[in-house]
Amino acid sequence: MARKKKSKAARSNSQRRRWTPANCSHADQFLELQRWLLPEESIFANLKRHGNTGWLSSHLVWLALCWSWSECTCVTDAFIQAGEWCRLIIGGTPLSSYQGLMGALVRWTDPFLPVLWSVLHLRMQEIAGKMWSVGGWVPIGFDGSRSTAPRTESNEQALCAPNYGNGQTAKYRKKKSKGMRRKKNEKNKPQPQEPQAWITLLWHMSLRLPWMWKLGPSNASERAHVIEMLGEGEFPETTLFCGDAGFVGYPLWAQIAGRGLSFLVRVGANVSLLTETTDCIIRRHGSLVLCWPLTAQKENLPPLRLRLVRVRIGRQWMWMLTNVLEPSRLTSEQIVKFYKMRWGIEIEFRGLKQTLDRTKLRCRNSQRLMAELNWSLLAMAIAELFALKEQLAVPYSKSNAQTPPPDPKKRSLANTIRALRYCLLHLHEISAPGDDLRSRLRCAVTDSYIRNSSKRARFRPQNPDKKPLGDPKIRKLTAKEKKKLDTLTPTKFAA
């Protein structure tokens, strides 16, 4: 019997499976990374698709990632380029039109994200080794930021705050100088509010990789986002959440403590605490305080027993609050170290906005815009994961001083994106030794030379809305509160 001839795509795929390091192309290495990230299609088995759906979930994920990695400023041009890349890597493109891609992403982004987050966590733990935890803790920081959206009717209705300019601090933000801002200026009328998308990000502080995130309109609450993610996500038992002064309040702290997890948050005058003793002096390792607002007392909720520590970070003294009561488990030195590590999340937001150019998003429809932002965050996380995988795979020996130990802090998102884009643009080429995708990702680190001057900006204008944080308010329990405290049933996170 005559053998049937294989199609061109089938022949290329069969040849690609038998590659060797000597004749490996960039497309082969991307296919290997894609199979390492998503080895089985069965991880999407619980997501029921329409019977007429012809694409595979993993192929749609890869098309969306390539679309987000593209350097094209126009979304349709980026889709055409991503389709060409997918044809060379996986042998075809799941969708042939930009409208089809956006329709699929709007429909499937929310179901896909929990599955992809769990895969991301598994791959992070697989390559992390000793870097998975620091001092026995898995540190996860959280913070929020905004990205601007085009001024379309859809974006304005979905993202703009309806009561913008009518808040309690609106008058405070106005300039007090006479003549600087007139109430009635017919020639220069104020523009309407610019639509913005809010991003609340959970970030693995040791590996410096995004953990998960939540999006919302410009007036969204980052604390509410964190509470939602705590209820939806899975976290290691030794997780230590680290946050700045905006992540305060009984509901958030009770949610974290109720799950048996720990937190470390900076506090100031925006927090009111209680003490059971007359001595309110904060000792070296901290003093025990209670968080028990009036709303919690009226609902007969138990107080949170916490430890208040005053530490010096740089030239400033700061108040840190944690539910880890034993100083031996979380020392003052560790508190300083974790809070300094948390500042790396600001670098992550800068990489999203500047390196991936998402300071202003491109989609003019609010649903598509949220899909664009979700996949931009995921593409950034997976690009950094690929770079970290290759950098941690380099053998390190103490005897060889020329090869420094791997450090996630040295990883460069800009060089990682450059390496990915270069190899995607040269998929058909056979990579030379030292010029392949793996070598480029291993070299995607920050510069190592010693600077003679500071990179700090020469002129940094003061923010008039930024007030000093101050000291937390501490008072002694009243007799009524002590009596009510004795009647409450103790819980695992109660006093």
N, C-alpha and C positions, 0 to 999 in steps of 0.2 A: 504493500500500500504506500502511496506517495505521502510524504510528510507534509503537513500544512505549514506554510511559511508564517513565521511570527510577525506580528506587526512591528512597526518601527519603535513604538513606545515600549513594547514588551521586550524587544531585543536590547534596547538601551538599559532597561531595568535589570535584565539578566546579566548584562555586562557589568553594571554598576555593583552588583552583589559580589563580584569576584575581583574587586579592586585590591591593589597592594599599595603600600606606602610609596613605591617607586612611580606608579602611574595613577595616583589618586588625583581626581579633579576636585575643585571647590564644591561642585554639586554633590559629589559622593560624601564629603565631610558634612555638608548640611543635612544630607539624608541620614547620616549616622547620628547626628545630634537630635534630629527630629524623632528617630526611633528610640533614642535614650530617654527623651522627655516623655513621649507618648508611645510606649512599646506595644500597647494593646488597645484595640478599638472597644473592647468590652467595658472599659471604664465609663463609657457613655451609654451603657445598655439600659440603665434605668430611665433614660430620657426618651419618651415615646415620640417618634416623629411621624409625619404624615406618610401614608403608604406610597405616594408618588415622589417622595424625596429621593433624588438620585445621588447626592453627595455624601461622603463620609464625614463624620464629625471631626476627626483629626485633620482631614484635608481642609475643612472650613477654618479650623483654628490656625493652621499654618498659613493659609491665604490671608487671614486677618492680621497675623503677626508680620508677614512680609509687607502688607499694606501700611502698617504702622511704622515699619523700619524705613520705608521709602523716603528719599530726600525731596521728592516732588512736593511743591507747595499746593498744587491743585489736587483735590481728592480723586478726581476721575483719572488724571495722569498717574497718580500713585497706584490706582487699581489696575491700570493697563500694565504697568511695570511689575506689580506683584503677580499678576497672572502669568507673565512671561517667566518669572522666576519659578513659580510653582510647576510649570510645564517641564522645566529642566531638572527640577529636584525630585518631584513625586510623579512625574510622567503625565500630568494633566492638571487642569484647573477646575475646581468644583463648580464654579459659577462663571458664566460668560458675560455678565453685564454688571455694571456698577449698581444699578437699581436692585438687582437680585442680591448682591452682596449686602447692601444696607438693609434690605428687607429681612434677610436671614440674621444679620447681627442684631437688629432691633428685637427680633423674636427670640433668639437663642442666647444672647449675652448673659442675661440673668440666670438661666438654668446652667450654662456652662461654667460660670465663675466659681461656684462652690466645688465643682469637680476639679477644675484646674488649680484652685488654691490647695486642695488636698494633695494633688500631684506635686505642686511646687514645694510644699512642706516636706514631703517624702524625699524629694531630690535634694533639698537643702540638708536634711539630716543625714542623707547618704554620703554626701561629700564633705560635710563639716568636720567630722572627727571631734577633736578636743575643743574646737571653736564653737560647738553647738551651745555650750554654756560657759559662764564666767563666774567663778567662785561658787559653783553649785546652783546658780540661777540661770534661767533662760530669759535674757532681758529683751523686752519688747516695748518700744516707745510708741507714743501716739501724738499726733499733731494734725493741724488743719491748714489748708491754704485754698486759694481761689484761682481759677483760670477764666479769662474773659471770653465771651461768646459774641458772635456777630449780632448787630442790632436788627433782628427780624421780629416780626410779630409773634411767631411761635416761641422764640427764645425769651422775649420779654414777658410773655404771659406765664411761662413755666419757671423762669429763673429769677425774675426781679421781685424784690420785696414789695408787697402792696402798700405798706405803711412807711416807705422810705422817706426820711426827713422829718418824721413826726414822733420820733422816739424821745426818751427822757434826756438823752445826752446830745440831742441835735443842737440845742442852743449853746451848749458848752463848746461844741466844735466850731462854732462861728467865731470869726475874728472880732475882737473887742475894739480894735483901733478905729477911731472915728474916720470915716471916709474910705476905709479900705474895702468895705463891702456895703453897698447901699441896698436897702430893702426893695426899692423900686428902680429897676434899670431896664427900660423898655428896649434899649438898643442891644444890650448884651443879656438876653434872657438865659437862664440856666438850662442846660441840656437835661433831658430825662436820664434816669439811672441806667447805667450800662449793665446789660445782663451778664452774670457771672455764675459759674458752676463751682460749688463747694466740694472740696476733697478732704476727707478725714482718713488718714493713713495709719495703719499699724505696721511697725517696722522692726525687723530683727536687728538689734543693735550690735551684736557681735559679728554676724555675717554681713551686715549692712545691706540687707535685702528686704523689699516689701513683703509683708506677711499677708495682709488683706486690706481692703479699703471700702469706703462707702461714699457715694456721691449724693448731692442734693442741690437745691437752689441756693442763691446767695445768702439768704437769711436762715439757712439750716443751722441746727445746733450740733456742734462737734461732740458735746457730751452725750447727747441723745444717740448720735451715730455710734459712739463707742459702746454704749449700753446695748444697742441692737446687735453689734458684731460680737459682743460677749455672749449673747444668747444664741447666736447662729453658728459661731465658729468653734473649733476644737483647739485647745491649748495644752501644752505640757503641764504636769502637776507643779513643777518648780518655776512657773512663769512669774516674772517680776515686771509689772507694767510701770513704765516711767513716763511722767507727764509734767508739763509746765503748769504755771499758775492758773491757766484757764480750765483745767480738768479737776475741779473741786466740787464738793457737794455730797450729801448723804446718799442720794439715789445711786450715783456712780460707784462710790466706795462700797456701799452695801452689796451692789451687784457683783463686784470683784470678789469681796470677802465671802459672799454667799456661795460662790463656786469653788471655794477653797484655794483661791489664788492670792497673790500678794501685789502690792502697789507701792510706789514711791513717787510722791508729788510735791512740788514746791508750793508753798502757801504764803499768805501775807495777810493784810488787813481785810481781804475778802473772805476770811474764814473766822468763825466764832467757835471756840472750843470751851470745854468744861473741865474742871479738875476736882477731884474728891478730897484733896488736902489743901491746907492753907498755904503751903509752900509751892509757889508757881515758878521757882527758879529752874531754868533748864540746865541740867548737868551736862557733863562731857558727852556721855553716850545717849542723852535724851531723857525725857520724862514722859510718863504715861498721862494721857489726856483722853477725854471722851468727846465724840462727835454725836450730839443728840439735839438736833434742832426742834423747834416747837411743833412743826408739822409732824415729825416722827413721834413726838410725845403724845400728840392728840390722837394719832392712829395706833397708839400702844405698841410701837415698834421699838425693839431694844437698841440701846446706844452702841456705837462702835468704839472699842477700846483701841487707841492708837498710840504711837510713839512719836514725839516731836523732838527733832534734832536741829541744832543750829550749827552750821558748818561754814567754812570759809572757802569760796571757790573764786580763784583769781584774787582780785582786790576787794571783793564784796562778800559780806556775810549774808547767808540765805537760810530760811527756815524750810526744813524738809519734813514731811509727814508720811509715815508708813504704818502698815498694820503688822509688820514683823516686829514683835515686841522684844525678842531676845537680841541684845547687842552682839552676841557671838555669831549669830546667823547673818546679820547685816551690820557691819561695823561702819563707823563714820568715814573711814578711808574708802570703803566700798561705795558708800552713798555719793561721795564726791566723784569717784570714778564713773559710776553709772550715769550721773547727771551730765558729766562732760561727754560721755558717749552718746547721750540722747540728742545732742546738738547736731549729730550727723544727719538727722532726718531733714534738716534745712538744706543740706547739700543734695539730698534726694529730690526735693522739690525744685531746686535750681536746675538739676539735670533734666527733669521733665520739661521745664519751661524753656530753658535755653538750648540744651543739647538736642532734645527732640522737637524743639520749637513749638511747644504747646502753651506758650504764654497767652496766645489768642487762638482758640479752636476754630475749625474751618466749616463745620456743618451748619447749615442754616435752619435745620429742623431740630427741635429740642430732643426728641427721642434719638435721632441719629447722632446728635452731639454727645449725648451721654454714652452711646455705644463707642463713639470715637475716643472719648476720654478713658473709658474702661479698657479698651484694647491698647491704648497708648501706655497706660500704667502696666498692663500685663506684658507688653512688648519690652518695656524697660526692665521689668523684673526678670524676664527670661533671658534677655541679653546679658544682664549682670550675672545671672546664674551660670550661663555658658562660660563667661570669662572666669568666674570663680572656680568652676570645675577644672578648667585647664591649668589655672595658676596653682591650685592646691595639689594637682597631680604631679608637679615638678618635684623630684626627690630632693630632700634637703639634708645636708650633713653638717654638723658643727665644725668639722675639720676644714670644710671648704668655705672660706670666708667670702669668696666672690659671689656665691649664691645666697642671697639673704633669705631668711625664713618667710614663707608666704604670709601676707598681711592684707586682709580685706580692705583696710583703710587706704592702701596704696592703689587699689583698683580704680581705673579711670573709665567713667561712662563714656566720655567723649572719644577716647581711643578705642573703646569696645564697639561703639556704633560705627566708627570709621572702618574698623576691621570687618564688621559684618557687611557694610555697604560695598566695600571694595570687592570682597569675595562674591557677593551677590551680583555685582556688575560683571564679573569675570568667571561665571559658573562653568563655562565650557572649557576653560583653560586647565591644563595640567599644572598643578602647583609645584614650584621649585622647592628644594629643601630649604627650610627656614622661612618660606614665603607662603606657606599653607595657612588655612584658617586657624588651626590649633596654635601654631607659632605666633600668629598675629594676636590671638586672644591672650596668650601667655605674656606677651609684651605690652598689653593694654594696661599700663600702670602710669601713675603720675611721675613727674620729673623728680630726680633725686639730687639735683645740685643744691648747694647751700646758697641761699639768697643773702645779699648784702644789705637789703633794705626791706621794709615791711610792705606787704601788699594792701595794707589798709588804705582806704580812700583818703585823699588829702582833705576833702571837705565833706563833712557828714552833717547835714542839717538836723536840728533837733525836732523831735516829734512833739507838738504841743499837746496832743491827746494822751501821751504816755506819762502817767503819773508814777511816782515811786510806789513800790508794792507795799512797803510798810511792814509792821509786825502783826502776827495773828492776835485776835482778841481772846483773852483767856479770863474766865471768871470761875468762882467757886460754886458748886452745886447748892441750890437752896434746900431748905428743909423739906419742902413739898416734893422737889425733884428726887431727893434721897429716899423719901418714903415710896414714891412711885417706882424707883429703881429696884427696891427690894421686892416688890410684888411681881416684877416681870420674870418670865421663865428664861433662864440663860440659854443661849444658843452658841453654836460654834464660833460665831463672830461677835457675840454680844459681850457686854461687860459682865 
